[in-house]
């Protein structure tokens, strides 16, 4: 007997032309208490979804349909306001297309055949949980749209076993992103083994990753299990993969393709079950062949790519990171610091941060350790610039002014719920002036959505 409909259960749209598979999915989802609307062609879905888009929590769509591609259905509905999230069902040969759709905004994909229990978990994870379509989860990496887009991709990738390549400048937070990916994945209880390919001498790196047998080389007095073997069913994180020697890249390619490894000096293949996550600050896509990085390995590592933007491109995160790192620094000492002065925040917001998040954290740690006041001042964060305010690393005055105006306008919009007239009153400018500034600073679209 079907379960009664529950208020917190999803309303699902199913686009599937196979009557056997579609009927089986509908029956199981209805037994779970979910309401299912089933379309057997792309045209039926496009015609049927928009009027009820606000009421659908997820669309499950086959990529191969009799009248069109599931990608066409997705692209058509993506233009509609409040379009529902998509989970694609695909054959093995269509995985590349499914991955491309995830980069375009699909929440997930599953390869046929699949286990029904896993299918139900993906639905629960992918469906939206508020009427506005925003998933009820906080962000861990920052508050800016740029970093939240990257974090959304990480959440989409978490349930898959395909390799992930994280790119970004040195110090931007690639390892933090890799650890987050591991922590929210089904492998969270398994080991996370991190290897810095740039920090280990080339002649030792193979032994560190793959391990060695006793007597494999001079000094190998006992068997050593490498990072790949110790990762078990968890995550093998290869940081700065672009610095891996060419000779070792071939062995890593075999590890990924064969799912097994052989210790240095050994002969017996050992199963490799971990997920490979790699990171680099280099552009590996243009370093193929003799230039230093194997093109075939790059394409195996970059199946699911995500880019961590530099801090200068996500300035909304600066004060968020300042507060977070200061709280951590204070918790590790008996320092009595109340926070950052307004002048210190302004200095941080106008600094270019060439060292990215790592530099910000180090500056906060130093300021917390050396400050003699309850409030951290600009000189505590940037002592080297105390007598040279115009040194490299600071932004032009026009950028400083724009950043300050943007912050004040954002605060006023937040305070007034996006009402431009009231925000203009708080800022003591005319509505026309405020609108011109919002347009120039890229805030006009946000205001429309909030008004």
C-alpha positions in Angstrom: 0.0 0.0 0.0 1.5 3.4 -0.9 2.7 5.6 1.9 0.7 8.8 2.5 2.1 12.0 0.9 4.4 13.8 3.3 4.8 17.6 3.3 8.5 17.5 3.1 8.7 14.9 0.3 9.6 15.9 -3.2 7.5 16.5 -6.2 9.4 14.8 -9.0 9.2 15.2 -12.8 10.4 12.2 -14.8 11.3 12.3 -18.4 11.8 8.7 -19.6 10.6 7.0 -22.8 11.2 3.4 -21.7 7.8 2.2 -20.4 9.4 -0.5 -18.2 12.0 1.6 -16.6 9.8 4.6 -16.3 7.0 2.6 -14.7 9.4 1.0 -12.3 10.8 4.4 -11.2 7.3 5.9 -10.8 6.2 2.9 -8.7 9.2 3.0 -6.4 9.1 6.8 -5.9 5.4 6.8 -5.1 6.0 4.0 -2.6 8.5 6.4 -1.0 5.7 9.0 -0.7 6.8 11.2 -3.5 4.5 12.6 -6.1 5.7 11.9 -9.7 4.7 13.5 -13.0 5.9 11.3 -15.9 6.5 12.5 -19.4 7.6 10.0 -22.1 9.1 12.5 -24.6 11.1 15.8 -24.5 8.2 17.7 -26.1 5.8 16.6 -23.4 8.2 17.7 -20.7 8.9 21.1 -22.2 5.2 21.7 -22.5 4.3 20.3 -19.1 7.0 21.5 -16.8 6.9 25.4 -17.0 3.4 25.9 -15.6 4.3 23.8 -12.6 7.9 24.6 -12.3 7.5 26.3 -9.0 6.1 23.1 -7.5 8.7 20.6 -8.8 11.6 19.8 -6.5 13.6 17.8 -9.1 13.5 16.6 -12.7 14.9 13.2 -13.5 15.7 13.1 -17.2 17.1 10.5 -19.6 19.7 12.0 -21.9 18.7 9.9 -24.9 15.0 10.5 -25.7 13.1 9.5 -28.9 12.4 13.1 -30.1 15.3 15.1 -28.8 18.3 15.0 -26.4 17.7 15.5 -22.7 20.2 18.3 -22.9 17.8 20.2 -25.2 15.1 19.8 -22.5 17.5 21.1 -19.9 18.6 24.1 -22.0 15.0 25.0 -22.8 13.8 24.9 -19.2 16.9 26.6 -17.8 15.6 29.8 -19.5 12.4 29.7 -17.3 12.3 31.5 -14.0 12.6 29.2 -11.0 13.5 26.2 -13.1 13.8 22.9 -11.1 17.2 21.1 -10.6 18.0 18.3 -13.1 19.3 14.8 -12.4 20.3 13.0 -15.6 20.2 9.3 -16.3 22.7 8.2 -18.8 24.4 5.3 -20.5 28.1 4.7 -20.1 28.9 6.3 -23.5 27.2 9.6 -22.5 29.2 10.3 -19.4 31.1 13.1 -21.0 27.9 14.8 -22.0 26.5 14.4 -18.4 29.6 15.9 -16.9 29.3 18.9 -19.3 25.7 19.3 -18.1 26.8 19.3 -14.5 29.1 22.2 -15.3 26.1 24.0 -16.9 24.0 23.6 -13.8 22.6 20.1 -13.5 22.9 18.8 -10.0 23.8 15.2 -10.7 23.9 12.3 -13.1 23.6 8.5 -12.7 24.9 5.8 -15.1 22.7 2.9 -16.1 22.2 0.4 -14.5 22.0 1.8 -11.0 21.1 0.6 -7.5 17.7 1.9 -6.5 18.9 2.8 -2.9 21.7 4.9 -4.4 19.2 6.5 -6.8 16.9 7.5 -3.9 19.9 9.0 -2.0 20.8 11.1 -5.1 17.2 12.4 -5.3 17.2 13.4 -1.7 20.6 15.1 -2.1 19.8 16.8 -5.4 16.3 18.1 -4.8 15.7 21.6 -3.7 14.4 22.0 -0.2 12.8 25.4 -0.2 10.1 26.9 -2.3 12.6 29.4 -3.8 14.8 26.6 -5.0 17.8 27.4 -2.7 19.3 24.5 -1.0 19.3 24.8 2.8 23.0 24.6 3.5 25.6 27.0 4.6 28.7 27.7 2.6 32.1 26.7 4.0 34.6 28.3 1.7 33.2 31.9 1.6 30.4 34.3 0.9 31.2 35.6 -2.6 29.2 34.3 -5.6 32.5 33.2 -7.2 33.6 30.9 -4.4 30.0 29.7 -3.8 29.8 28.6 -7.4 33.0 26.6 -6.9 31.5 25.1 -3.7 28.3 24.2 -5.5 30.3 22.2 -8.0 32.2 20.4 -5.2 28.8 19.4 -3.7 27.7 18.1 -7.1 30.9 16.1 -7.5 30.9 14.6 -4.0 28.8 11.5 -4.8 30.9 10.5 -7.8 34.0 8.4 -8.0 35.5 10.2 -11.1 38.8 12.1 -10.7 38.5 15.8 -9.7 41.1 18.4 -10.8 41.2 21.6 -8.6 42.9 24.6 -10.2 43.8 28.0 -8.8 46.6 30.2 -7.8 49.0 29.3 -5.0 47.4 30.0 -1.6 43.9 30.2 -2.9 42.6 27.3 -0.9 42.8 24.2 -3.2 43.6 21.8 -0.4 40.8 23.1 1.8 38.4 22.5 -1.2 39.8 19.0 -1.6 39.2 18.2 2.1 35.7 19.6 1.9 35.0 17.3 -1.1 36.2 14.4 0.9 34.2 15.3 4.0 30.9 15.6 2.2 31.4 12.5 0.1 30.5 8.9 0.9 34.2 8.3 1.6 34.3 10.7 4.5 35.0 8.0 7.1 37.9 6.6 5.0 41.5 8.1 4.9 42.4 11.3 3.2 46.0 11.1 2.1 47.6 14.3 0.8 50.8 14.3 -1.2 52.6 17.5 -2.2 54.3 16.5 -5.5 56.4 19.7 -5.4 57.7 19.2 -1.9 59.1 15.6 -2.2 62.3 15.1 -4.2 61.7 13.5 -7.6 63.8 10.4 -6.7 61.7 9.7 -3.6 58.2 10.6 -5.0 57.5 7.2 -6.6 58.3 5.3 -3.4 56.1 7.7 -1.4 53.1 7.3 -3.6 53.4 3.7 -4.6 55.4 2.2 -1.8 58.3 -0.2 -2.0 59.3 -3.7 -1.1 62.2 -4.6 1.2 65.5 -4.5 -0.6 64.0 -2.6 -3.6 66.9 -0.2 -3.4 69.8 0.8 -1.1 68.3 1.7 2.3 65.0 -0.1 1.8 65.3 -2.2 4.9 61.6 -3.0 5.2 58.4 -2.9 3.2 56.8 0.6 2.9 53.2 1.2 2.0 52.8 4.3 -0.2 50.1 7.0 0.0 48.0 5.3 -2.7 47.8 2.1 -0.8 47.2 3.7 2.6 44.4 5.8 1.1 42.3 2.6 1.1 38.8 3.4 -0.1 39.2 7.1 0.7 40.8 10.0 -1.2 44.3 10.3 -2.7 45.0 14.0 -3.0 47.9 14.9 -5.3 48.7 18.5 -4.7 50.8 20.4 -7.3 50.4 17.6 -9.7 51.9 19.8 -12.4 55.3 19.3 -10.8 55.2 15.5 -11.0 58.1 14.1 -13.1 57.2 12.9 -16.6 58.4 9.4 -15.8 56.1 9.1 -12.8 53.1 10.5 -14.8 53.0 7.3 -16.9 52.8 5.2 -13.8 50.0 7.4 -12.3 48.1 7.1 -15.6 48.3 3.3 -15.2 47.1 3.5 -11.6 44.0 5.4 -12.6 43.2 3.3 -15.7 44.0 -0.1 -14.3 42.8 0.4 -10.7 45.9 -1.3 -9.4 49.4 -0.5 -8.3 52.7 -2.3 -8.0 55.2 -1.3 -5.2 58.7 -0.3 -6.3 60.6 -3.6 -6.5 57.4 -5.6 -6.4 55.6 -7.8 -8.9 52.1 -8.4 -7.4 49.4 -5.9 -8.5 47.5 -4.4 -5.5 44.0 -3.1 -5.9 43.6 0.7 -5.8 40.1 1.8 -4.6 40.6 5.4 -3.6 39.3 8.4 -5.5 42.0 10.6 -7.1 41.7 14.3 -6.5 44.5 16.5 -7.8 45.4 20.2 -7.7 47.7 22.6 -9.5 48.4 26.3 -10.0 49.6 25.6 -13.5 47.6 25.5 -16.7 48.0 21.8 -17.6 45.7 22.1 -20.6 48.4 23.8 -22.6 51.4 21.8 -21.3 50.8 18.6 -23.2 53.4 16.3 -24.6 57.1 17.4 -24.5 56.3 20.7 -22.6 56.1 18.9 -19.3 52.7 17.2 -18.7 51.1 14.3 -20.4 48.0 15.2 -22.3 46.4 11.8 -21.8 47.0 12.1 -18.0 45.5 15.6 -17.9 42.3 14.4 -19.5 42.0 11.5 -17.0 42.6 13.9 -14.0 40.3 16.7 -15.2 37.1 14.7 -15.7 35.4 16.9 -13.1 37.2 20.2 -12.9 36.7 23.1 -10.4 38.5 26.4 -10.3 39.2 28.2 -7.0 39.2 31.9 -7.8 42.0 34.2 -6.4 41.1 36.3 -3.4 41.3 39.6 -5.5 38.3 38.3 -7.5 36.2 37.6 -4.5 36.6 40.6 -2.3 33.3 39.9 -0.5 35.2 37.0 1.3 37.9 39.2 2.8 36.1 40.3 6.0 34.5 36.9 6.4 38.0 35.3 6.3 39.5 37.9 8.6 36.9 37.2 11.3 37.2 33.4 10.9 41.0 33.4 11.0 41.1 35.8 14.0 38.7 33.6 16.0 40.9 30.7 15.3 44.1 32.6 16.3 42.5 33.9 19.5 41.3 30.4 20.5 44.9 29.1 20.4 46.2 31.8 22.8 45.3 33.9 25.8 45.3 37.1 23.6 42.4 39.5 24.3 41.5 40.9 20.9 38.0 42.2 20.2 38.4 42.4 16.5 39.6 44.5 13.6 39.3 48.3 13.6 37.4 49.9 10.7 40.8 51.2 9.4 42.3 47.7 9.4 39.3 46.3 7.5 39.5 49.1 5.0 43.2 48.4 4.5 42.5 44.7 4.0 39.8 45.4 1.5 41.9 47.6 -0.6 45.0 45.3 -0.6 45.5 43.1 -3.7 46.4 39.9 -1.7 49.0 38.5 -4.1 49.4 35.5 -1.7 45.7 34.9 -1.6 44.0 33.3 1.4 47.2 31.8 2.7 48.7 35.3 3.0 45.6 36.6 4.7 45.7 33.8 7.3 49.4 34.4 8.0 48.9 38.1 8.4 46.1 37.6 10.8 48.1 35.1 12.9 51.0 37.5 13.1 48.8 40.5 13.9 47.0 38.5 16.7 50.4 37.5 18.2 52.0 40.9 18.1 49.1 43.4 18.6 49.3 45.4 21.8 45.7 46.6 21.5 42.3 45.1 21.8 41.7 46.1 18.2 43.9 45.1 15.3 45.1 48.2 13.4 46.4 48.6 9.8 49.9 48.6 11.0 49.4 45.2 12.7 48.3 43.7 9.4 50.7 45.5 7.1 53.7 46.6 9.1 55.9 46.7 6.0 53.7 49.4 4.5 53.7 51.7 7.6 56.0 54.2 5.9 55.2 53.5 2.3 51.5 53.5 1.7 51.9 53.6 -2.0 53.9 50.4 -2.3 53.0 47.5 -4.7 50.1 45.4 -3.5 47.7 48.3 -2.9 44.9 49.3 -5.3 44.3 52.6 -7.2 42.2 55.1 -5.3 39.4 54.7 -7.8 39.2 51.0 -6.9 39.3 51.9 -3.2 36.4 54.3 -3.7 34.4 51.8 -5.7 34.9 49.1 -3.1 33.8 51.4 -0.3 30.7 52.6 -2.2 29.8 49.0 -3.1 29.9 47.9 0.5 27.8 50.8 1.7 25.2 50.2 -1.0 25.0 46.5 -0.3 24.5 47.2 3.4 21.7 49.7 2.6 20.0 47.2 0.2 20.2 44.5 2.9 18.8 46.8 5.5 15.9 47.9 3.3 15.1 44.5 1.8 16.3 45.7 -1.6 14.0 48.8 -1.8 15.9 51.4 -3.7 14.0 54.4 -2.5 14.6 53.6 1.2 18.2 52.6 0.5 18.8 56.0 -1.2 17.4 57.7 1.9 19.8 55.9 4.2 22.7 56.8 1.9 21.6 60.5 1.6 21.6 60.4 -2.2 18.8 60.6 -4.8 17.2 57.5 -6.2 18.6 58.3 -9.6 22.1 58.7 -8.3 21.9 55.4 -6.4 20.6 53.5 -9.4 23.4 54.9 -11.6 26.0 53.7 -9.0 24.3 50.3 -8.7 24.4 49.9 -12.4 28.1 50.9 -12.6 29.0 48.6 -9.8 27.1 45.6 -11.1 24.4 45.6 -8.4 21.4 46.4 -10.5 20.4 42.8 -11.2 20.7 41.9 -7.6 18.5 44.8 -6.6 15.8 43.8 -9.0 15.7 40.3 -7.6 15.5 41.6 -4.0 12.9 44.4 -4.7 
